[in-house]
Amino acid sequence: MEVNEITPNQVEEQMEKDDNMVIIDVREDEEVAQGMIEGAKHIALQHIPYSIQDLDKDKHYVLVCRSGGRSSTAAEYMNEHGFKVSNMVGGMLEWEGEVVL
């Protein structure tokens, strides 16, 4: 099943009106330390398989990494496990919104 893709601009628009959307940043600790999307949860890619039992399947998850590759892998994994997911194409390299440290 194909994973839905969403652009950084679409994520920014959705954040304002979709209370059901959760952003998960799958980058490494040192990458996240340089800034992440406000309100995002940080779950490094290798921790996703151990963390999904704590996530709500009724939410819509947007997965984010530096360029969109690792988040695509995480999105496919979560999709296979019954989660509603989207991959943010272009990743943080294309994110123009605010970041928090």
JOLINFEN-V707080 format. One record per residue. N is the residue number from 0. SS is DSSP state (a for helix, b for strand, c for the rest). NEAR is the number of other C-alpha atoms within 10 Angstrom. Layout:
BEGIN
n=[N & N]
ss=[SS & SS]
near=[NEAR & NEAR]
END
This chain:
BEGIN
n=[0 & 1 & 2 & 3 & 4 & 5 & 6 & 7 & 8 & 9 & 10 & 11 & 12 & 13 & 14 & 15 & 16 & 17 & 18 & 19 & 20 & 21 & 22 & 23 & 24 & 25 & 26 & 27 & 28 & 29 & 30 & 31 & 32 & 33 & 34 & 35 & 36 & 37 & 38 & 39 & 40 & 41 & 42 & 43 & 44 & 45 & 46 & 47 & 48 & 49 & 50 & 51 & 52 & 53 & 54 & 55 & 56 & 57 & 58 & 59 & 60 & 61 & 62 & 63 & 64 & 65 & 66 & 67 & 68 & 69 & 70 & 71 & 72 & 73 & 74 & 75 & 76 & 77 & 78 & 79 & 80 & 81 & 82 & 83 & 84 & 85 & 86 & 87 & 88 & 89 & 90 & 91 & 92 & 93 & 94 & 95 & 96 & 97 & 98 & 99 & 100]
ss=[c & c & c & b & b & b & b & a & a & a & a & a & a & a & a & a & a & c & c & c & b & b & b & b & b & c & c & c & a & a & a & a & c & c & c & b & b & c & c & c & b & b & c & c & a & a & a & a & a & a & a & a & a & a & c & c & c & c & c & b & b & b & b & b & c & c & c & c & a & a & a & a & a & a & a & a & a & a & a & a & c & c & c & b & b & b & b & b & b & c & a & a & a & c & c & c & c & c & b & b & c]
near=[6 & 8 & 17 & 16 & 17 & 17 & 16 & 21 & 14 & 11 & 19 & 15 & 11 & 13 & 16 & 9 & 9 & 11 & 10 & 11 & 19 & 19 & 22 & 25 & 26 & 26 & 23 & 15 & 11 & 8 & 13 & 19 & 11 & 10 & 13 & 23 & 21 & 13 & 12 & 17 & 14 & 19 & 19 & 19 & 18 & 13 & 12 & 17 & 13 & 9 & 11 & 15 & 10 & 7 & 11 & 12 & 15 & 11 & 14 & 17 & 22 & 22 & 31 & 31 & 27 & 21 & 17 & 20 & 16 & 21 & 26 & 24 & 16 & 26 & 28 & 19 & 17 & 21 & 18 & 12 & 13 & 10 & 19 & 19 & 26 & 26 & 29 & 29 & 23 & 17 & 22 & 21 & 12 & 15 & 21 & 11 & 13 & 10 & 15 & 12 & 9]
END
